Amino acid sequence: MTMMSPREIDMLPLCVIPLLWAAFMDWKKRIIPDWTWITILAIGGVSAFLFPEPAPAQRIAGFLLPGVCLLFLAMKYGGVGGGDIKLTAALGFYLGLNALAAILFFSLPPALVYGLATRQRSVPLAVFLCIGAFMYAGVLFLYGLTC
């Protein structure tokens, strides 16, 4: 079983522009435009009908679990913006829970280091999600997990 099918990889570049723009805007203005996560969510919706992987349960879990967890953190401690929550949920729906877990594995440690180094409670999470997504894609490419 593969993480992503070769045909699904063809749709991956469609998410690059919204993800890069979200990262850029989050870095510069600390805001994630709605069109970025909506585009990723829409691409995920289209890919759900076109490709069998990730399974619908993976997509729904990828959408709900991180979104609910980040919403809880935002309400309890602050520091997590609504745009971060929506972008993470959209990526989870598009890529599934397993892929999102790998992206978060690559994203959150550098985000933590950045937050500690700059002594900020809030970090531009979209920047680190973008970096994590590119690292995840690179690992898939290098290890041939896409075929």
C-alpha positions as CSV (number, residue, x, y, z in Angstrom):
1,M,0.0,0.0,0.0
2,T,1.3,3.5,-0.9
3,M,0.9,6.7,1.0
4,M,-0.1,8.6,-2.2
5,S,-0.8,7.2,-5.6
6,P,1.2,8.6,-8.6
7,R,-2.0,10.2,-10.0
8,E,-2.5,11.9,-6.6
9,I,1.0,13.3,-6.8
10,D,0.0,15.0,-10.0
11,M,-2.5,17.1,-7.9
12,L,0.0,18.0,-5.3
13,P,1.4,21.0,-7.2
14,L,-2.1,22.5,-7.1
15,C,-1.6,23.0,-3.3
16,V,1.9,24.6,-3.6
17,I,0.8,28.1,-4.5
18,P,-1.9,28.4,-1.8
19,L,0.5,26.9,0.8
20,L,3.3,29.2,-0.2
21,W,1.1,32.2,-0.2
22,A,-0.3,31.3,3.3
23,A,3.2,30.9,4.6
24,F,4.3,34.2,3.1
25,M,1.3,36.1,4.4
26,D,1.6,34.5,7.8
27,W,5.3,35.4,8.0
28,K,4.7,39.0,6.9
29,K,1.3,39.9,8.4
30,R,0.4,37.0,10.7
31,I,-2.7,36.4,8.7
32,I,-3.7,33.4,6.5
33,P,-6.0,34.4,3.7
34,D,-9.2,32.4,3.6
35,W,-8.7,31.6,-0.1
36,T,-5.6,29.5,0.7
37,W,-7.2,27.0,3.0
38,I,-10.4,26.9,1.0
39,T,-8.5,26.1,-2.2
40,I,-6.6,23.3,-0.4
41,L,-9.9,21.9,1.0
42,A,-11.5,22.1,-2.4
43,I,-8.6,20.3,-4.0
44,G,-9.0,17.7,-1.3
45,G,-12.7,17.3,-2.1
46,V,-12.0,16.8,-5.8
47,S,-9.2,14.3,-5.1
48,A,-11.5,12.4,-2.7
49,F,-13.7,11.6,-5.7
50,L,-10.8,10.9,-8.1
51,F,-8.4,8.8,-6.0
52,P,-9.0,5.9,-3.6
53,E,-6.2,7.0,-1.3
54,P,-6.3,8.4,1.4
55,A,-9.4,6.6,2.5
56,P,-12.5,8.7,3.4
57,A,-11.9,7.8,7.1
58,Q,-8.3,9.0,6.9
59,R,-9.5,12.3,5.3
60,I,-12.2,12.9,7.9
61,A,-9.8,12.0,10.8
62,G,-7.2,14.3,9.2
63,F,-9.7,17.1,9.1
64,L,-11.2,16.7,12.6
65,L,-8.5,15.5,14.9
66,P,-5.9,18.2,14.4
67,G,-8.5,20.9,14.0
68,V,-10.2,20.0,17.3
69,C,-6.9,19.7,19.1
70,L,-5.6,23.1,17.8
71,L,-9.0,24.7,18.6
72,F,-8.7,23.4,22.2
73,L,-5.2,24.7,22.5
74,A,-6.3,28.1,21.1
75,M,-9.1,28.4,23.6
76,K,-7.1,27.2,26.6
77,Y,-3.7,28.8,26.0
78,G,-4.0,31.1,23.0
79,G,-1.2,31.5,20.5
80,V,-2.9,29.5,17.8
81,G,-4.9,31.5,15.3
82,G,-8.0,30.5,13.4
83,G,-6.2,30.5,10.1
84,D,-3.7,28.0,11.5
85,I,-6.5,25.7,12.6
86,K,-8.3,26.0,9.2
87,L,-5.1,25.5,7.2
88,T,-4.1,22.4,9.2
89,A,-7.6,20.9,8.9
90,A,-7.6,21.5,5.1
91,L,-4.2,19.8,4.8
92,G,-5.5,17.0,6.9
93,F,-8.5,16.5,4.7
94,Y,-6.5,16.7,1.5
95,L,-3.6,14.4,2.6
96,G,-5.2,12.3,5.3
97,L,-4.3,11.8,8.9
98,N,-1.1,9.8,8.4
99,A,0.5,12.3,6.0
100,L,-0.6,15.2,8.2
101,A,1.1,13.5,11.2
102,A,4.3,13.2,9.1
103,I,4.0,16.9,8.1
104,L,3.5,17.9,11.7
105,F,6.5,15.8,12.7
106,F,8.6,17.9,10.4
107,S,6.9,21.2,11.3
108,L,6.4,21.4,15.0
109,P,9.9,20.9,16.3
110,P,11.3,23.8,14.2
111,A,8.3,25.9,15.2
112,L,9.0,25.2,18.9
113,V,12.7,26.1,18.5
114,Y,11.7,29.3,16.7
115,G,9.2,30.2,19.4
116,L,11.7,29.6,22.1
117,A,14.5,31.4,20.3
118,T,12.4,34.5,19.6
119,R,10.5,34.2,22.9
120,Q,7.2,34.5,21.2
121,R,4.0,32.8,22.3
122,S,2.7,32.8,18.8
123,V,4.6,31.6,15.8
124,P,3.7,31.8,12.1
125,L,2.6,28.2,11.9
126,A,1.8,28.3,8.2
127,V,5.5,28.8,7.5
128,F,6.4,25.7,9.3
129,L,3.5,23.7,7.9
130,C,4.8,24.7,4.4
131,I,8.3,23.6,5.3
132,G,7.0,20.3,6.7
133,A,4.9,19.6,3.6
134,F,7.9,20.1,1.4
135,M,10.1,17.9,3.6
136,Y,7.4,15.2,3.6
137,A,7.1,15.4,-0.2
138,G,10.9,15.2,-0.5
139,V,11.1,12.2,1.8
140,L,8.4,10.5,-0.3
141,F,10.3,11.3,-3.5
142,L,13.7,10.2,-2.2
143,Y,12.5,6.9,-0.8
144,G,10.2,6.1,-3.7
145,L,7.1,5.7,-1.5
146,T,4.9,7.2,-4.2
147,C,5.0,4.3,-6.6
